[in-house]
Amino acid sequence: MTTFTLDDLARIVAQRAAAPASESYTAKLLSEGPAKAAKKLGEEAVEAALAAVQRDRQNLTAEAADVLYHLLVVLQGADIPLSDVMAELERRTAQSGLAEKAARKS
């Protein structure tokens, strides 16, 4: 069984971004400018947070998927590859979260 990854999703988002806006929700979001895609990301993040507070596992799972998709759309619109985000996460996880956070404040 093949595992679906964020890289797979990023590739799909890139492919759909290149389609006509009339045929692709991803392309439509991107055609409306960065504010539209960012707004959708924010809405989905709030919905995920609310589902977490309500301990609604099924809804949180669905909303988390929406957050990941919309984050990748925003990154696509900003021309930031997922690999750059993953490299930043790798850099940050080389030390404890508390030490990393303290280093960002200085």
ChimeraX attribute file (.defattr): number of C-alpha atoms within 10 A of each C-alpha:
attribute: neighborCount
match mode: 1-to-1
recipient: residues
	/A:1	3
	/A:2	4
	/A:3	6
	/A:4	8
	/A:5	9
	/A:6	13
	/A:7	13
	/A:8	11
	/A:9	16
	/A:10	21
	/A:11	16
	/A:12	14
	/A:13	21
	/A:14	20
	/A:15	13
	/A:16	18
	/A:17	21
	/A:18	12
	/A:19	14
	/A:20	13
	/A:21	16
	/A:22	8
	/A:23	10
	/A:24	16
	/A:25	15
	/A:26	26
	/A:27	21
	/A:28	18
	/A:29	21
	/A:30	22
	/A:31	15
	/A:32	11
	/A:33	12
	/A:34	16
	/A:35	12
	/A:36	15
	/A:37	23
	/A:38	19
	/A:39	13
	/A:40	18
	/A:41	21
	/A:42	15
	/A:43	16
	/A:44	22
	/A:45	19
	/A:46	14
	/A:47	19
	/A:48	22
	/A:49	15
	/A:50	15
	/A:51	19
	/A:52	17
	/A:53	10
	/A:54	11
	/A:55	11
	/A:56	12
	/A:57	11
	/A:58	11
	/A:59	16
	/A:60	19
	/A:61	14
	/A:62	14
	/A:63	22
	/A:64	19
	/A:65	14
	/A:66	19
	/A:67	21
	/A:68	17
	/A:69	20
	/A:70	24
	/A:71	21
	/A:72	26
	/A:73	27
	/A:74	24
	/A:75	20
	/A:76	20
	/A:77	21
	/A:78	11
	/A:79	10
	/A:80	12
	/A:81	16
	/A:82	18
	/A:83	11
	/A:84	10
	/A:85	12
	/A:86	11
	/A:87	11
	/A:88	11
	/A:89	11
	/A:90	11
	/A:91	11
	/A:92	14
	/A:93	12
	/A:94	9
	/A:95	11
	/A:96	10
	/A:97	11
	/A:98	8
	/A:99	11
	/A:100	14
	/A:101	12
	/A:102	10
	/A:103	9
	/A:104	7
	/A:105	6
	/A:106	5
